[in-house]
């Protein structure tokens, strides 16, 4: 869930709740968001997944929190790059 919060903030500059409210989407139902928003999520999640797959074996830590922090960092960086391609 934390990665989605990070992704939303980086891609759209708002919280998940604000995104749904401002676009008229129904909470927790991504299919109700505007098509462009859904596409942005899909592109970013695909690119983030490829990056995480590329890093397989190098992500690790002493605890699940440390692993989650590393995943969140990858999602944050990829989201920043993806946002540069978006029209907003």
C-alpha positions as CSV (number, residue, x, y, z in Angstrom):
1,X,0.0,0.0,0.0
2,X,2.8,2.4,0.8
3,X,4.2,2.1,-2.7
4,X,0.8,3.2,-4.1
5,X,0.8,6.2,-1.8
6,X,4.3,7.2,-3.0
7,X,3.4,6.5,-6.7
8,X,0.2,8.6,-6.5
9,X,2.0,11.5,-4.8
10,X,4.8,11.5,-7.4
11,X,2.6,11.0,-10.5
12,X,-0.3,13.3,-9.6
13,X,1.0,15.5,-6.8
14,X,-1.8,14.5,-4.4
15,X,-2.9,11.8,-2.0
16,X,-4.8,8.7,-3.1
17,X,-8.0,10.0,-1.5
18,X,-7.6,13.4,-3.2
19,X,-7.1,11.8,-6.6
20,X,-10.4,9.8,-6.3
21,X,-12.3,12.8,-5.0
22,X,-11.0,15.2,-7.6
23,X,-11.6,12.8,-10.5
24,X,-15.0,11.5,-9.3
25,X,-13.6,8.0,-8.9
26,X,-15.0,5.5,-6.4
27,X,-12.5,4.8,-3.6
28,X,-10.5,1.6,-4.0
29,X,-11.9,1.1,-7.5
30,X,-9.2,2.1,-10.0
31,X,-11.4,1.2,-12.9
32,X,-13.6,4.3,-12.0
33,X,-10.7,6.7,-12.5
34,X,-10.3,8.5,-15.8
35,X,-8.6,6.4,-18.5
36,X,-5.5,8.7,-18.6
37,X,-5.0,8.2,-14.9
38,X,-5.3,4.4,-15.2
39,X,-2.8,4.4,-18.1
40,X,-0.3,6.5,-16.1
41,X,-0.6,3.9,-13.2
42,X,-0.2,1.0,-15.6
43,X,2.9,2.5,-17.4
44,X,4.6,3.4,-14.1
45,X,3.8,0.0,-12.5
46,X,5.1,-1.9,-15.5
47,X,8.4,0.1,-15.5
48,X,8.8,-0.2,-11.7
49,X,8.2,-4.0,-12.0
50,X,10.9,-4.2,-14.7
51,X,13.3,-2.3,-12.5
52,X,12.6,-4.4,-9.4
53,X,13.0,-7.5,-11.5
54,X,16.4,-6.2,-12.8
55,X,17.4,-5.7,-9.2
56,X,16.3,-9.2,-8.1
57,X,18.8,-10.6,-5.7
58,X,20.2,-7.2,-4.7
59,X,17.2,-6.1,-2.7
60,X,17.6,-7.3,0.8
61,X,17.7,-6.2,4.4
62,X,17.6,-7.2,7.9
63,X,13.9,-6.8,8.1
64,X,10.8,-6.6,5.9
65,X,10.6,-2.9,6.6
66,X,14.1,-2.5,5.1
67,X,13.0,-4.4,2.0
68,X,9.8,-2.4,1.8
69,X,11.9,0.8,2.0
70,X,14.0,-0.3,-0.9
71,X,10.9,-1.2,-3.0
72,X,9.4,2.2,-2.1
73,X,12.5,4.0,-3.2
74,X,12.5,2.3,-6.6
75,X,8.8,3.2,-7.1
76,X,9.5,6.8,-6.1
77,X,12.3,7.2,-8.6
78,X,10.4,5.5,-11.4
79,X,7.4,7.7,-10.7
80,X,9.5,10.8,-10.9
81,X,10.8,9.7,-14.3
82,X,7.3,8.7,-15.6
83,X,5.8,12.0,-14.5
84,X,8.1,13.8,-16.9
85,X,6.3,12.1,-19.8
86,X,2.8,13.0,-18.6
87,X,1.0,16.1,-19.8
88,X,0.2,17.4,-16.3
